[in-house]
Amino acid sequence: MKTAAEKKPLHLQAWAVLLALTGISLLLGASFGHARWMPLLVAALIWVKGMVVARVFLESRDIHPFIGWLLRIFIAFAPLALLLSAALDR
Amino acid sequence: MMMEAATFPAQAPAAAGRIPGNKGIWVGITCEFVEFALMFVVYFVARYNYPDAFRSGPEQIWTTGGAINTVLMVTSSFFIACAVASMKQGNPQRSRLWMVAAIVTALGYPVVKLLEIDWNLAHGIDGRAGIFYTVYYYLTFNHMVHACWGILGMGWVLARMSMNAYTPEQHDGLEAMASYWHATDIIWLAIFPLFYVLA
């Protein structure tokens, strides 16, 4: 298990990744907002960003199983619903 | 006696996992997740029934405002994670500075949100401008309310820090506050692309 001192660089990396993914999603949204594959990409980005916050900031690796499942289910909820709505798109 | 000790262990086994903060905050976070999951259901039902409104809606709202708020949420989440890490390292002074940074950054969120609403209203986008905007106001207003509760909580934690209420060994209140803020951040990271990116 990492000590608190070792975790700070990891926090910084997670912060940079979250900002980079936000920037990428904005650029792709502006360029390909209406593309049919955008919901798939946005679903993946929502899931990855949520998991980064859970894994690094909330340290969910050694967390109580109920909280771990709660986080996994909630983080997957919007992406799965987005994929379903894209599949059913009229 | 031995039988009792064997049957009712004083502490839960380590394999049960860590509870960041305390159980009470996780009851609150579970309720928060259920509430927003229901709101996401509203969003997707509306999106399914009014696809055109949801394709054109994001083009009208202030994307820059949403992007700034994402940066503010992620950054304040990072700062509060550093506050917890500093406390665990035995550096309460530095932890307090990180908490001040987290509050200052988080305070930007409602300010930008108000500017965004002002911008929207100036462009004729109110709650009756269409189904997309009704759902947008419904979800983002609710999130702002949750964020404001979080900011008030951070103020309370900072006041407790000033009274040296937390130690490297016992800082459940600080970690509970951090957990709530990270959960609120996770929710925003789902809301942002649904309204500001996806057309």
Interface residues (C-beta under 8 A of the other chain):
Chain A: T3 A4 A5 K7 K8 H11 L12 A14 W15 L18 L19 T22 S25 L26 L28 G29 A30 G33 H34 M38 P39 V42 L45 I46 K49 G50 V53 A54 V56 F57 L58 E59 D62 I63 H64 P65 F66 I67 G68 L70 L71 F74 I75 F77 A78 P79 A81 L82 L84 S85 L88 D89 R90
Chain B: A16 G17 R18 I19 P20 W26 I29 T30 F33 F36 A37 F40 V41 F44 R47 Y48 P51 R55 P58 E59 T63 A67 T70 V71 V74 T75 S77 F78 A81 C82 V84 A85 S86 K88 Q89 A178 S179 H182 D185 I186 L189 A190 F192 P193 L194 Y196 V197 L198 A199
